[in-house]
Amino acid sequence: MKTVSIGDTHGVAVADVIVKIIDKYDKFIFVGDYVDSFDVDNLTMKKNLLEIIELKKQYPEKIRLLWGNHDIQYLLGYAEYGCTGYRPEMQYDFYEIFHSNADLFRFSYQTGDYLWTHAGVHAGWFEYRFKRTKKEQTDINAVSEFLNIAFSERYPALFDVGYKRGGIHNVGGPLWCDKTELESKPLEGVNQIVGHTRLEHIQKIKKYDTEIAFIDILENEETVNTSSFYYKEI
Protein backbone atom coordinates (compact mmCIF):
# COMPACT_ATOMS: atom_id res chain seq x y z
CA MET A 1 0.00 0.00 0.00
CA LYS A 2 1.36 3.39 -1.01
CA THR A 3 0.76 5.97 1.72
CA VAL A 4 1.14 9.74 1.80
CA SER A 5 1.28 11.42 5.20
CA ILE A 6 0.48 15.11 5.56
CA GLY A 7 1.80 17.06 8.54
CA ASP A 8 0.09 19.78 10.55
CA THR A 9 -1.49 22.15 8.05
CA HIS A 10 -2.40 24.99 10.47
CA GLY A 11 -4.44 26.72 7.81
CA VAL A 12 -2.04 26.10 4.92
CA ALA A 13 -3.67 25.09 1.61
CA VAL A 14 -2.94 21.49 0.61
CA ALA A 15 -6.11 20.13 -1.04
CA ASP A 16 -5.24 21.21 -4.57
CA VAL A 17 -1.80 19.59 -4.32
CA ILE A 18 -3.29 16.31 -3.13
CA VAL A 19 -5.89 16.24 -5.92
CA LYS A 20 -3.07 16.22 -8.45
CA ILE A 21 -1.66 12.95 -7.07
CA ILE A 22 -4.81 11.34 -5.66
CA ASP A 23 -4.82 8.51 -8.21
CA LYS A 24 -1.18 7.57 -7.66
CA TYR A 25 -1.45 6.54 -4.01
CA ASP A 26 -3.67 4.37 -1.85
CA LYS A 27 -3.98 6.35 1.38
CA PHE A 28 -3.51 9.98 2.39
CA ILE A 29 -3.29 10.44 6.16
CA PHE A 30 -3.52 13.86 7.81
CA VAL A 31 -2.05 13.88 11.32
CA GLY A 32 -4.22 16.73 12.60
CA ASP A 33 -3.92 20.42 13.53
CA TYR A 34 -5.82 21.97 10.64
CA VAL A 35 -6.31 25.30 12.39
CA ASP A 36 -4.49 27.93 14.49
CA SER A 37 -1.74 29.79 12.70
CA PHE A 38 0.36 32.82 13.43
CA ASP A 39 0.44 33.68 9.73
CA VAL A 40 -2.83 32.61 8.04
CA ASP A 41 -5.90 34.81 8.40
CA ASN A 42 -9.22 33.49 9.72
CA LEU A 43 -11.11 33.31 6.43
CA THR A 44 -8.27 31.56 4.62
CA MET A 45 -7.81 29.11 7.47
CA LYS A 46 -11.51 28.26 7.48
CA LYS A 47 -11.56 27.90 3.68
CA ASN A 48 -8.60 25.51 3.68
CA LEU A 49 -10.10 23.42 6.49
CA LEU A 50 -13.37 23.07 4.56
CA GLU A 51 -11.44 22.05 1.44
CA ILE A 52 -9.73 19.25 3.37
CA ILE A 53 -13.10 18.05 4.69
CA GLU A 54 -14.57 18.16 1.19
CA LEU A 55 -11.61 16.11 -0.03
CA LYS A 56 -12.44 13.49 2.60
CA LYS A 57 -16.05 13.40 1.42
CA GLN A 58 -15.01 12.99 -2.20
CA TYR A 59 -12.47 10.25 -1.43
CA PRO A 60 -13.73 8.64 1.79
CA GLU A 61 -11.61 5.48 1.47
CA LYS A 62 -8.40 7.22 0.46
CA ILE A 63 -8.38 10.12 2.91
CA ARG A 64 -7.86 9.68 6.65
CA LEU A 65 -8.30 12.68 8.93
CA LEU A 66 -6.88 12.54 12.46
CA TRP A 67 -7.47 14.89 15.37
CA GLY A 68 -4.76 17.24 16.65
CA ASN A 69 -4.59 19.13 19.92
CA HIS A 70 -5.40 22.43 18.17
CA ASP A 71 -8.58 20.93 16.71
CA ILE A 72 -9.68 19.42 20.02
CA GLN A 73 -9.80 22.79 21.76
CA TYR A 74 -12.55 23.89 19.35
CA LEU A 75 -14.38 20.56 19.38
CA LEU A 76 -14.36 20.01 23.15
CA GLY A 77 -13.74 23.47 24.57
CA TYR A 78 -10.85 25.83 25.19
CA ALA A 79 -11.28 26.03 28.96
CA GLU A 80 -10.14 22.44 29.49
CA TYR A 81 -8.26 21.63 26.28
CA GLY A 82 -6.82 25.00 25.26
CA CYS A 83 -3.41 25.57 23.67
CA THR A 84 -1.45 28.37 22.01
CA GLY A 85 -2.74 29.96 18.84
CA TYR A 86 -6.37 29.76 19.91
CA ARG A 87 -8.62 32.25 18.12
CA PRO A 88 -11.68 33.01 20.25
CA GLU A 89 -13.35 34.83 17.37
CA MET A 90 -13.35 31.53 15.42
CA GLN A 91 -14.66 29.33 18.25
CA TYR A 92 -18.21 29.18 16.89
CA ASP A 93 -17.17 28.56 13.27
CA PHE A 94 -14.63 25.87 14.05
CA TYR A 95 -16.86 24.20 16.62
CA GLU A 96 -19.66 23.97 14.06
CA ILE A 97 -17.34 22.59 11.38
CA PHE A 98 -15.65 20.01 13.59
CA HIS A 99 -18.84 19.02 15.40
CA SER A 100 -20.92 18.56 12.25
CA ASN A 101 -18.15 16.57 10.55
CA ALA A 102 -16.84 14.69 13.58
CA ASP A 103 -17.66 11.31 12.04
CA LEU A 104 -15.06 12.01 9.33
CA PHE A 105 -12.21 12.23 11.87
CA ARG A 106 -10.45 9.61 13.96
CA PHE A 107 -7.99 9.77 16.81
CA SER A 108 -5.53 7.42 15.12
CA TYR A 109 -4.98 5.17 12.13
CA GLN A 110 -3.08 1.90 11.86
CA THR A 111 -2.23 -0.56 9.13
CA GLY A 112 -0.06 -3.51 10.07
CA ASP A 113 2.77 -2.31 12.29
CA TYR A 114 2.47 1.33 11.20
CA LEU A 115 0.61 3.75 13.45
CA TRP A 116 -0.40 7.36 12.81
CA THR A 117 -1.35 9.73 15.63
CA HIS A 118 -0.96 13.45 16.02
CA ALA A 119 1.99 13.44 18.44
CA GLY A 120 2.95 9.79 19.01
CA VAL A 121 2.54 7.02 21.56
CA HIS A 122 5.17 6.87 24.30
CA ALA A 123 5.75 3.39 25.73
CA GLY A 124 5.60 4.56 29.34
CA TRP A 125 2.36 6.42 28.76
CA PHE A 126 0.89 3.41 26.98
CA GLU A 127 1.83 0.94 29.73
CA TYR A 128 1.25 2.98 32.86
CA ARG A 129 -1.42 5.49 31.93
CA PHE A 130 -3.47 4.21 29.03
CA LYS A 131 -3.53 0.47 29.74
CA ARG A 132 -4.06 1.09 33.42
CA THR A 133 -7.00 3.33 32.56
CA LYS A 134 -8.38 0.79 30.11
CA LYS A 135 -8.00 -2.00 32.69
CA GLU A 136 -7.63 -4.61 29.98
CA GLN A 137 -4.98 -6.13 27.74
CA THR A 138 -4.32 -4.04 24.64
CA ASP A 139 -3.07 -5.90 21.57
CA ILE A 140 -0.09 -4.14 19.99
CA ASN A 141 -1.55 -4.91 16.57
CA ALA A 142 -4.75 -3.05 17.40
CA VAL A 143 -3.44 0.05 19.17
CA SER A 144 -5.40 2.36 16.88
CA GLU A 145 -8.65 0.54 17.51
CA PHE A 146 -8.29 0.96 21.26
CA LEU A 147 -7.24 4.60 20.96
CA ASN A 148 -10.24 5.42 18.79
CA ILE A 149 -12.63 3.71 21.20
CA ALA A 150 -10.99 5.50 24.12
CA PHE A 151 -11.42 8.84 22.36
CA SER A 152 -15.09 8.21 21.71
CA GLU A 153 -15.42 7.61 25.45
CA ARG A 154 -13.23 10.63 26.27
CA TYR A 155 -10.68 8.74 28.37
CA PRO A 156 -8.76 11.41 30.31
CA ALA A 157 -5.31 9.87 29.71
CA LEU A 158 -5.56 10.64 25.99
CA PHE A 159 -5.34 14.35 26.79
CA ASP A 160 -2.28 14.20 29.07
CA VAL A 161 0.16 17.08 28.68
CA GLY A 162 3.71 16.36 29.80
CA TYR A 163 6.22 18.59 31.58
CA LYS A 164 7.93 19.39 28.28
CA ARG A 165 4.78 21.11 27.05
CA GLY A 166 3.86 22.80 30.31
CA GLY A 167 1.64 20.04 31.69
CA ILE A 168 1.59 18.03 34.91
CA HIS A 169 2.35 14.55 33.58
CA ASN A 170 5.67 12.81 33.07
CA VAL A 171 5.00 12.58 29.33
CA GLY A 172 2.23 13.63 27.01
CA GLY A 173 -0.44 11.46 25.46
CA PRO A 174 -0.87 11.02 21.69
CA LEU A 175 -2.15 14.60 21.27
CA TRP A 176 0.69 16.23 23.21
CA CYS A 177 3.74 13.95 23.25
CA ASP A 178 6.87 16.02 22.64
CA LYS A 179 9.45 14.87 20.10
CA THR A 180 12.07 14.43 22.81
CA GLU A 181 9.66 12.33 24.87
CA LEU A 182 8.79 10.07 21.95
CA GLU A 183 12.43 9.64 20.93
CA SER A 184 13.35 8.53 24.44
CA LYS A 185 10.91 5.64 24.67
CA PRO A 186 8.58 4.95 21.73
CA LEU A 187 6.10 2.12 21.75
CA GLU A 188 8.01 -1.03 20.79
CA GLY A 189 6.92 -3.11 17.81
CA VAL A 190 5.12 -0.24 16.08
CA ASN A 191 6.48 2.19 13.50
CA GLN A 192 5.03 5.65 14.03
CA ILE A 193 4.32 8.66 11.81
CA VAL A 194 3.56 11.85 13.74
CA GLY A 195 3.34 15.62 13.57
CA HIS A 196 3.00 18.09 16.46
CA THR A 197 6.64 19.16 16.80
CA ARG A 198 7.47 21.73 14.14
CA LEU A 199 10.64 20.98 12.18
CA GLU A 200 12.56 22.40 9.24
CA HIS A 201 12.66 19.06 7.45
CA ILE A 202 11.07 15.63 7.80
CA GLN A 203 13.12 13.57 10.24
CA LYS A 204 13.30 9.83 10.81
CA ILE A 205 14.86 8.02 13.73
CA LYS A 206 15.42 4.36 14.57
CA LYS A 207 14.78 3.14 18.09
CA TYR A 208 14.64 -0.48 19.20
CA ASP A 209 13.19 -2.32 16.20
CA THR A 210 10.99 0.55 15.01
CA GLU A 211 11.11 3.76 13.00
CA ILE A 212 9.54 7.11 13.82
CA ALA A 213 8.93 9.77 11.16
CA PHE A 214 8.34 13.37 12.30
CA ILE A 215 6.52 15.24 9.53
CA ASP A 216 5.36 18.62 10.90
CA ILE A 217 7.04 20.85 8.29
CA LEU A 218 4.27 22.50 6.24
CA GLU A 219 4.38 25.87 7.99
CA ASN A 220 8.03 26.20 6.99
CA GLU A 221 7.36 25.62 3.30
CA GLU A 222 7.32 28.73 1.11
CA THR A 223 5.15 26.80 -1.35
CA VAL A 224 3.47 23.51 -0.47
CA ASN A 225 4.02 20.93 -3.19
CA THR A 226 4.22 17.16 -3.50
CA SER A 227 7.68 17.13 -1.90
CA SER A 228 6.15 18.57 1.30
CA PHE A 229 4.59 15.22 2.25
CA TYR A 230 5.97 11.96 3.62
CA TYR A 231 5.74 8.89 1.40
CA LYS A 232 5.91 5.30 2.61
CA GLU A 233 5.05 2.03 0.90
CA ILE A 234 3.77 -0.49 3.42
N, C-alpha and C positions, 0 to 999 in steps of 0.2 A: 504494500500500500504506500503510495506516494503522498506524504503529508507536507503541508505548508503551515508554519506557526507564525502568528502575527502578534507582536509585542503590544504593550500598552499604547493605545492610540491617543488618549487624552485630547480628543477633539480634532486630531489630524485626519485628513481625508485619505482613505485607503480603498474604498469600494470600487472605484473606477479601475484601479491597478489590478485588483483581484479579478474583476470581470474579464480582463484581457487574457488571463491564464487559467480561468475556471475549468476549462475542458482538459487541461494537461495534468491535473492532479486529482487525487481521490478525496482528500480531506483538507479543510482549511480551519485551523483552530485558533480562535482569539483568546488570549489569556487574561482578558478583563481590563478594567480602567479605561472606559470609553469617554469619560468626561473629566472635568477639572484640568485646567491648563493655565499657565501664567502668560501665555502668548495668544491663544485663540479666543476670539470674541464669542459671546453667548450664542448668537444666532448661527454662526458657523459651526460651533460645537454641537448644537442641537441638530442641525442639518446633517452633519456627518454621522452622528449617532443613528439617526433615522435611516440613513442610507445603508448602514451596516445591518440594521434590523430588517430592512427590505431585502437585502441580499440573502439573509437567512431564510426569509419567507420564499424567495424564489428558488433557492437551492437548499431545502431543508435537510437533505441527507449529506450534503457536502460540507456545509458550514456548521461549526460548533462554536457557540458563544459561552464563555465562562464569566463568572462574576469576579470583579476586583474590589478591593477595599473602598475605592472612590465611588464605585457604583452603589455599594451597600449603604453608604450613608444617606443616599437619596431614597433608596428602596425601604430601608428600615428605620431611618431617622438619624439626624445629625447628633442629637443630644447624647445618644449612647454609642454611636458608631462613627462619629465625626473624625475627619482627618484634614490635613492641610489642603488648600486649594478650593475648599468648599465655597460655593456661590449661593448665598441665601436667596438671591433674586431668581434663581433657577430651580429652587426646591420643588415648586408645584409642577413645573414642566417635566423635570426629570423623574419625579415620583410618578406622574401619570404615564410617562413612556415606559419606565421600567416595570411598574405595577401591571399595566395592561398587556405587556409582552413578556411577563415573567416566565411563562411556560416555554419560551424560546431559549432561556438561559439555563446553565447548569453550574454547579460548584466546581466540578472537575470532569475530566475525560480520560479514559484509559483504553488502550488497545495493546494486548499482550503485556509485555513488561515495560511499556512506556506510559508515563503518567503526566498529564497536564494539569496544573493548578495555577492560580495567580502568582503565588509567592514561593510555593514548595512545601514539601512535607519533611520535617525534621524527625529523625528516628526517635529522639527522646520525647518529643511532643507526642508522637504517634503511640509509643509504648506506655507512657506514664500519664498522659492527659487524655488523649482521645480514646484509647482502648479501655482505660479505667472508667471513663465516662460511659462508654458503650456497654461495659460489663458483659462482653461476649468476645469470643475469638473472631478476629478479623483476618480473612484470607488475604495474603499479599497480592494475589492475582485479581482481587476484587476491591482494591482500595477505593477506587472511584465510586463504585456502587455504594459503599458504606458512607463515604463522604457526602454524596448527593442525598442519601436518606437522612443523614445527620443534619444537613442544611435545611431540608424541608421541615425538620422538627426543631430547628433553631438551637442545636446543641451549643452551649456557651463556649466550649473549648475551641470551636472553629474560629472564634473571633479574638482569641488571645493575641495580645500585643506584647512583645518581649522588651527587655531592657534597652536593647539596641535602638528600638523605635519609640522609646519613651513610655513603654508600658510597665506592667507590674510582674510579668511572667518571665521565667528564665529564657524562653525562646517564644517566638511568635508562631501562631497557627498558619494554615495555608493561605490566609489572606494578608498576613503581616510578616511572615518569616523573612528576616534580613539575609542578604547574600552571604555574609560572614557566618551566620548561624547555620545556614543550609550547607555550606562548604565544610563546616566542622563535623557534621554528623548527619548525612542524608539517610533517608530510608534505604536499607540494603535490599538488593534484589530488584529494584525498580529504577529505570532510567527516567529522569525528570526534565521537563521543559517548562520554564517559568519566566515571568516578567518581574515587575514590582521594583527592582533595584535598577535605577537608570544607569546606563553604560554608554560609552562611546561606540563600542563595537560589540557584536555578539561574541560571547565567551563560552567556552566549554571546558569543563574540568572532569577528571577521572577520580573517583573515590571508591574504595573497596572494589566491587565488580560492576560498578554502575557509572553512568555518565550523566552530567547535569549541563543543560544548555541554558544560559541566561540571555534573554532576547529583548529586553526593554531598551530599544535604541531609537524608536521612531521620532521622538521629539528632537533628536540630534540631527536628523536628516534634513538637509536643505530642500531636497525633493524626494518624496517617497516614490520608490520604484520597485521592481521585482527583486532587486538585490537587497531590499530592506527587510526581507522576511527570512525565516529559518526553514531550510528544506531537509527532510529526513525520509528516507525510504525504509519502511518497517516490514 
